[in-house]
């Protein structure tokens, strides 16, 4: 799907913001900034629909990324939709979750729903993102690695018409212009492109923090369950940490170990590295979760939760993944959400580009945040409330008390709520209960600009 040159070039472009500064030009129907799960998903679905798309990534693959590396069935569903071969070497399947709270340990299998697979996966982000990016390229996307986007290009009305990027190969001295009528921002939690377009984050929404490290652990690397610990505490204190720890098997002799936490409403942020050290000292020596078995340093990252940036579409710019604050406030999961949002953004852009430039196209693009709100708005609003009123004050430990941990039905219900695993229409009593609860939550207002 290619547009005419006249459709892309506007006489209203701001002087000095386009070709006068650029050493080279590249045009497309859509520019995607960032080749993480959100950006590569968007690029794949766009290219599959016949849209000419350029995917810009500041790094070179493979590359490290701070993440738990665990994928729920919802994320696996998106991989299958993208045609990723999840049976090839390197993918580690999970049967469900093991929750640990005090002296209680329970196993919860992933539900057998018709909508999602009944298994999860683990895969290091070191090559996970590379797989997704190569999949987008195979579909027809043009990947430009080592290109750092420095700023948007806008017309006099403030609408984005492209971006300026610099290549590491040129030492950052030769900027290039990438022009398109639609730009998708998938540049992560920093959201530099959104900020440059004046899209600030909602200060009322909290930002969690995560820290993780790999350990060599032959005993734990082949586990069938993703292990979650809810009884972590502030370093040197009896106060519960407002978050949880994880041990995710990688299947290659290693485990991904980390923890994520909200700022405590009263005590503020915890020292996650100290909390990680304090927690791992409690684990059995045989697991090997000690410094001498570490495979790399402790790395940390911010987790923007629950739609913390608005609007998700404005003046030709679509926000997906962490750039739009799409990490689940219920459990800190972001990969599945990023890929799903990338697909929705691609569908909106493809439909819009089938129309001539003007109000009709704009109407379709403005439907993107409406659709995202329809999918997750109520669920995220309920999760934001739970994070504010419960998790950020006392963590998960009070929720996973001995009564809850002793009830298989309550545990299955809570697990499906936290992982957003329900079917529609409802297939069982748990589906019916959770779908009813979410429907009773008032829908958030869609912010437009």
C-alpha positions in Angstrom: 0.0 0.0 0.0 1.9 3.1 -1.2 0.7 6.6 -1.3 1.4 9.3 -3.8 4.3 11.7 -3.1 1.8 14.6 -2.9 0.0 12.8 -0.1 3.2 12.6 2.0 4.7 16.0 1.2 3.0 19.0 2.8 3.7 22.6 2.0 3.0 23.4 5.6 6.0 21.5 7.0 8.0 23.6 9.4 11.1 25.1 7.9 14.3 23.5 9.0 12.6 20.4 10.3 12.8 18.3 7.3 14.9 17.8 4.2 17.1 20.8 4.8 18.7 19.0 7.8 18.6 15.4 6.5 21.5 13.8 4.6 19.1 11.1 3.3 15.4 10.4 3.0 13.2 7.3 3.3 9.5 7.3 2.8 6.9 4.7 3.8 3.2 4.4 4.6 4.0 3.9 8.3 7.1 4.5 10.4 7.4 2.3 13.5 9.9 3.6 16.1 11.3 0.8 18.3 11.6 -2.9 17.4 10.6 -4.5 20.8 7.5 -6.7 21.0 5.1 -3.8 20.4 6.9 -2.4 17.4 7.8 -5.6 15.7 4.2 -6.9 16.2 2.9 -3.7 14.6 5.4 -3.9 11.7 4.6 -7.6 11.1 0.8 -7.0 10.9 1.2 -3.9 8.8 3.5 -5.7 6.3 1.2 -8.7 6.3 -1.6 -6.3 5.2 0.4 -5.0 2.4 1.4 -1.7 4.1 4.8 -0.3 3.3 6.4 0.0 6.8 9.9 1.0 8.0 10.9 -0.3 11.5 13.6 1.8 13.3 15.6 0.4 16.1 18.4 2.2 18.0 20.2 -1.0 18.9 21.5 -4.0 17.0 20.1 -7.5 17.5 20.5 -9.5 19.5 20.5 -7.3 22.6 19.7 -7.4 26.3 16.5 -6.2 27.7 15.3 -6.1 31.3 12.4 -8.5 31.6 11.1 -11.5 33.5 11.1 -13.5 30.2 7.9 -15.3 31.2 5.0 -15.4 28.8 1.4 -16.1 29.8 -1.0 -17.9 27.5 -2.3 -14.5 26.4 1.1 -13.6 25.1 1.5 -17.1 23.5 -1.7 -16.5 21.6 -0.2 -13.4 20.0 3.0 -15.3 19.0 0.8 -17.9 17.3 -1.1 -15.2 15.5 2.2 -13.9 14.2 3.3 -17.3 12.9 6.2 -17.7 15.3 7.5 -21.3 15.5 7.2 -21.9 19.3 8.2 -25.5 18.8 11.7 -24.6 17.7 14.6 -24.9 20.1 14.9 -22.3 22.8 11.3 -22.1 23.9 10.6 -23.4 27.4 6.9 -24.3 28.1 5.3 -23.7 31.5 2.3 -25.7 32.8 1.2 -23.0 35.2 2.2 -21.0 38.2 3.5 -21.9 41.7 2.6 -19.3 44.3 4.6 -19.0 47.5 3.3 -17.1 50.5 4.8 -17.8 53.8 4.6 -21.6 54.5 2.0 -22.1 51.8 2.9 -23.3 48.3 0.2 -24.0 45.6 0.3 -25.0 42.0 -2.2 -23.4 39.5 -2.3 -24.8 36.0 -3.1 -22.5 33.1 -6.8 -22.7 32.3 -8.0 -24.7 29.3 -9.9 -22.0 27.4 -10.9 -22.1 23.8 -9.6 -18.6 23.4 -6.0 -19.1 24.6 -3.6 -22.0 24.7 -3.3 -23.9 28.0 0.5 -23.3 28.4 2.9 -20.4 28.8 6.5 -19.9 27.5 9.8 -18.6 28.6 12.4 -17.1 26.3 15.2 -14.7 26.9 14.6 -11.2 25.5 18.2 -11.4 24.3 16.9 -13.2 21.2 13.2 -13.0 21.7 13.0 -9.5 20.3 15.4 -10.5 17.4 13.0 -13.4 16.5 10.0 -10.9 16.3 12.0 -8.3 14.3 13.1 -11.0 11.8 9.5 -12.2 11.6 8.4 -8.6 10.7 11.2 -8.4 8.0 10.1 -11.8 6.6 6.6 -10.3 6.2 8.0 -7.4 4.2 8.9 -4.7 6.8 12.1 -2.7 6.3 14.2 -2.9 9.5 16.8 -0.1 10.1 18.9 -1.1 13.0 21.3 1.3 14.8 19.1 4.3 14.1 18.3 6.5 17.0 15.3 8.7 16.5 16.1 12.2 17.8 12.8 14.0 17.2 9.6 14.1 15.3 9.0 16.1 12.1 5.7 18.1 12.2 3.8 20.3 9.9 2.5 23.8 10.9 -0.6 22.3 12.4 1.6 20.2 14.8 0.8 16.9 13.0 3.6 14.4 12.8 4.8 13.7 9.3 8.0 11.7 10.0 11.0 11.5 12.3 14.7 12.4 12.2 17.1 9.6 13.0 20.8 9.3 13.3 22.8 6.2 12.6 25.5 4.9 14.9 27.5 4.0 11.7 27.8 7.7 10.9 28.8 8.6 14.4 25.5 10.4 14.8 26.6 13.1 12.5 24.4 12.5 9.5 20.7 12.7 10.3 18.2 11.0 8.0 14.6 11.9 7.4 12.0 9.1 7.6 8.7 10.3 6.3 5.2 8.7 6.7 1.6 9.9 7.2 1.3 7.7 10.3 4.0 7.1 12.9 3.8 4.4 15.6 5.7 5.0 18.8 7.0 1.8 20.3 10.1 3.3 22.0 9.5 1.9 25.5 9.1 3.4 28.9 11.1 6.5 28.1 8.5 7.4 25.5 10.7 10.1 24.0 8.7 10.5 20.9 5.4 10.9 22.8 7.1 13.5 25.1 8.4 15.4 22.1 4.8 15.5 20.8 3.6 16.9 24.2 2.0 13.7 25.4 2.7 13.6 29.1 2.2 10.7 31.5 -0.6 10.7 34.0 1.1 11.7 37.3 -1.7 10.0 39.3 -0.7 6.6 37.9 2.1 4.8 39.6 5.2 3.5 37.9 6.6 0.2 39.3 10.2 -0.9 39.1 11.6 -4.3 38.4 15.1 -5.8 38.9 16.3 -9.2 37.5 19.3 -11.4 37.2 20.1 -14.7 35.6 21.5 -17.6 37.6 22.9 -21.0 36.6 20.6 -23.5 38.2 20.4 -27.0 36.8 17.8 -27.9 39.5 15.4 -25.2 38.6 16.0 -24.5 34.9 13.6 -27.3 33.7 10.7 -26.5 36.1 7.2 -26.8 34.6 5.9 -23.9 36.7 6.6 -20.2 36.8 7.3 -19.5 40.5 6.0 -16.4 42.2 6.8 -15.3 45.8 4.3 -13.0 47.5 5.9 -12.7 51.0 8.9 -10.5 50.2 9.8 -7.7 52.6 11.6 -4.3 52.6 15.3 -4.9 53.3 16.0 -5.0 57.0 12.3 -4.6 57.8 9.2 -6.7 58.6 7.1 -4.6 56.2 5.8 -6.5 53.2 7.1 -5.3 49.8 4.3 -4.0 47.5 5.1 -6.5 44.8 6.4 -10.1 44.2 9.4 -12.1 43.3 9.7 -14.6 40.4 11.8 -17.5 39.4 11.3 -18.4 35.8 12.9 -21.5 34.2 14.7 -20.8 31.0 15.4 -24.5 30.0 19.0 -23.8 29.1 20.6 -24.4 32.6 19.6 -20.9 33.8 16.7 -19.2 35.6 15.5 -15.6 35.4 15.2 -14.4 39.0 13.8 -11.0 39.8 11.2 -8.9 41.6 8.9 -6.0 40.8 7.4 -3.6 43.2 5.3 -0.4 43.4 6.4 2.5 45.6 4.9 2.0 49.0 2.2 4.5 49.8 3.8 5.3 53.2 7.5 4.2 52.9 8.3 5.0 49.3 10.5 3.0 47.0 12.4 0.0 48.2 16.0 -0.9 47.4 15.2 -3.7 45.0 18.8 -5.0 44.8 19.0 -5.3 48.5 15.5 -6.9 48.6 16.6 -9.4 46.0 19.7 -10.4 48.0 17.7 -10.7 51.2 15.1 -12.9 49.5 17.5 -15.2 47.7 19.3 -15.9 51.0 16.1 -17.7 52.0 16.1 -20.1 49.1 17.7 -23.5 49.4 21.4 -23.7 48.7 20.8 -26.5 46.2 18.9 -24.1 43.9 22.2 -22.2 43.2 20.7 -18.7 43.5 23.9 -17.2 44.9 26.4 -14.7 43.6 28.9 -17.3 42.5 26.3 -18.8 40.1 25.1 -15.5 38.7 25.2 -15.1 34.9 25.5 -11.4 34.4 24.7 -8.3 36.6 21.5 -7.2 38.2 19.5 -5.0 35.8 16.5 -2.9 36.5 13.8 -1.0 34.6 10.7 1.1 35.1 7.3 -0.4 34.4 4.6 2.2 33.3 1.3 0.7 34.4 -2.4 0.9 33.5 -2.6 3.3 30.6 -0.5 6.0 32.2 -0.1 8.1 29.1 -2.9 9.9 27.2 -4.1 10.1 24.5 -3.0 6.9 22.9 -3.5 8.6 19.5 -2.8 12.2 18.6 -2.0 14.1 15.4 -0.8 11.1 13.4 1.1 9.4 16.3 -0.1 6.1 17.8 1.3 4.9 21.1 1.8 1.1 21.7 3.3 -0.9 24.5 5.3 0.7 27.3 5.2 4.0 25.4 1.5 4.1 26.1 1.9 2.8 29.7 0.2 -0.5 28.8 1.8 -2.8 31.4 -0.9 -4.6 33.4 -1.4 -3.0 36.9 -2.5 -6.5 38.1 0.7 -8.4 37.6 3.3 -6.3 35.8 3.0 -8.2 32.5 3.8 -6.2 29.4 4.9 -8.4 26.5 1.5 -9.9 25.6 -0.1 -6.4 26.0 2.6 -4.9 23.8 2.1 -7.4 21.0 -1.7 -7.2 21.2 -1.6 -3.4 21.1 0.8 -3.6 18.1 -1.8 -5.7 16.2 -4.6 -3.3 17.0 -2.5 -0.3 16.0 -1.6 -2.0 12.7 -5.2 -2.7 11.9 -6.2 0.9 12.6 -3.3 2.3 10.5 -4.0 -0.1 7.6 -7.7 0.8 7.6 -7.0 4.5 7.8 -4.5 4.4 4.9 -7.1 2.8 2.7 -8.9 6.2 2.9 -7.8 9.5 1.4 -6.0 12.0 3.6 -8.6 14.0 5.6 -11.4 13.6 8.1 -12.4 10.1 7.2 -8.9 8.8 7.7 -8.6 10.7 11.0 -11.8 9.2 12.2 -10.4 5.7 11.8 -7.1 6.6 13.5 -9.0 8.1 16.5 -10.8 4.8 16.9 -7.6 3.2 18.1 -7.8 4.4 21.7 -11.5 3.6 21.7 -10.7 0.0 20.8 -7.9 -0.2 23.4 -10.3 1.2 26.0 -12.9 -1.4 25.0 -10.4 -4.2 25.5 -8.7 -3.2 28.7 -10.2 0.0 30.0 -12.4 -1.4 32.7 -10.0 -4.2 33.6 -7.1 -1.7 33.9 -9.2 0.8 35.9 -10.1 -2.0 38.4 -6.4 -3.0 38.5 -5.3 0.6 39.1 -7.7 0.8 42.0 -6.3 -2.5 43.4 -2.8 -1.2 43.0 -3.5 2.1 44.8 -5.7 0.7 47.6 -4.2 -2.7 48.2 -0.9 -3.7 46.5 0.9 -0.4 47.1 0.0 -0.5 50.8 0.5 -4.1 51.8 1.6 -6.1 48.7 0.2 -9.5 47.7 0.8 -11.3 51.0 -2.5 -10.2 52.7 -4.4 -11.2 49.6 -2.8 -14.6 49.5 -3.7 -15.5 53.1 -4.2 -19.0 54.4 -7.9 -19.0 53.5 -7.3 -18.0 49.9 -4.3 -20.4 49.6 -6.4 -23.2 50.9 -9.3 -22.8 48.4 -8.6 -24.1 44.8 -11.6 -22.4 43.4 -10.6 -19.0 44.8 -7.0 -19.5 43.7 -8.1 -20.3 40.1 -10.4 -17.3 40.0 -7.6 -15.0 41.4 -5.1 -16.4 38.9 -7.3 -15.8 35.9 -8.1 -12.3 37.2 -4.4 -11.4 37.6 -3.4 -12.8 34.2 -6.6 -11.5 32.4 -7.5 -15.0 31.1 -11.2 -15.2 30.5 -13.3 -16.2 27.6 -16.1 -14.2 26.0 -18.9 -15.3 26.0 -18.3 -17.0 29.4 -17.4 -20.6 29.3 -17.7 -21.4 33.0 -18.5 -20.0 36.4 -15.2 -18.2 36.8 -15.5 -16.6 33.4 -19.0 -15.4 34.2 -18.0 -14.0 37.6 -14.9 -12.1 36.3 -16.6 -10.8 33.2 -19.5 -9.6 35.3 -17.2 -7.8 37.8 -15.3 -6.1 35.1 -18.4 -5.0 33.2 -19.7 -3.3 36.4 -16.6 -1.0 36.5 -17.4 2.3 34.8 -15.6 2.7 31.5 -12.8 5.3 31.6 -13.2 8.3 29.4 -11.3 8.1 26.2 -8.9 11.1 26.1 -8.6 12.8 22.7 -6.5 15.6 21.4 
